Amino acid sequence: MVEGALPQLPEAHGQVVPPRPSMAEASGEGPRLPELLETGWRLLEEVEASTEPSSGAPSVQAKVRQGLGALQRAAAMVEELELFSENEELEEITSADLKYLLVPALLGAMTLRQVEPSRRREHLESARLHFCRFLELCRSYGLSGARPPPAAPREDDEAGSAAQRSLLAMASNRQAKIERYKQKKELENKLASLRTFVESGQADEEQVRELYLLQAQKWINISFEEIESIDQEMVILKSRDVMKQSSAPPHSPSRQVRTPLKPFILTRDAVQAKVFGAGYPGLPTMTVNDWYDQKRREEAALGQSAPQRPPAADTNDEELQKEQQEKIKEEDDEEALQKARDWDDWKDTHPRGYGNRQNMG
């Protein structure tokens, strides 16, 4: 995408063609504007031609930072010197200053080479501004008749509608993209032949000027392509953010920690509670009614609706009758009670394993 080093004004018929005066080349102390532009352009070339397996390699990113610094200083000097104005014509720009039209485009291309994921959207927006600045500048000088694409939708727009608008814009610009592709091929052929001619030292000032104008045309096409890619990536990033927000759990008040229940024996009535309580002094007992009362008090304390205890009239009569009949049977069955008592007495006087003589050694 980026062409070679900037050509110098050549000699014509053995004599140096005196260039028109350039404000940029007569600027103050320190690195001059031509040196800054040449450094930034060369580093961009090296980054794009890098054979590193990843653009995030430390050596590549070091060149990106160095190139950004040079191009940013060049852009500041162009603004300070007021080399370009929307009120002047293209013919009023000297041939030596024409190459500085490319500074915003080169700065946008270098900005896109940064690979910090947390600042990706910031870099995309900054690069887009540089490309749009370059396109507006070229449009004011009549190098391009098309305006830069409108800015991408802001955060308050839905990602779906933004994506739909982006697709519609791509479809409407399809013909323009085809024309730019054809023009790009023609420009590459012209640039290749003209650059060879200029670098051989046989070109005059007008041919050098034509070379810079062709490079501007090429970067106009590149800027439109990069802006479209930026807008598409911005839509993807916004959609990803929306998906992250929708998948995140809603902020809800912390659930109250329930006190763990202590183990106890649930008995049928108070009489059974006394019996089991006597046999298991370390384990509390609780009747069904007591358990219902405790649950109701706990739920009332938590502010929840306590389950209504079914009234006595609604209790299943059949179950109550069965329980009463079993209780009566247990109390009245004297024979069963006597057998149980005899068995308990026998166990007290006969230890476990008593009478098993076959397994003795």
Secondary structure, 3 states (H helix, E strand, C coil): CCCCCCCCCCEECCEECCCCCCCHHHCCCCCCHHHHHHHHHHHHHHHHCCCCCCCCCHHHHHHHHHHHHHHHHHHHHHHHHCCCCCCCCHHHCCHHHHHHHHHHHHHHHHHCCCCCHHHHHHHHHHHHHHHHHHHHHHHHCCCCCCCCCCCCCCCCCCHHHHHHHHHHHHHHCHHHHHHHHHHHHHHHHHHHHHHHHHHCCCCCHHHHHHHHHHHHHHHHHHHHHHHHHHHHHHHHHHHHHHHHHHHCCCCCCCCCCCCCCCCCEEECCHHHHHHHHHHCCCCCEEEHHHHHHHHHHHHHHCCCCCCCCCCHHHCCHHHHHHHHHHHHHHHHCHHHHHHHHHHHHHHHHCCCCCCCCCCCC
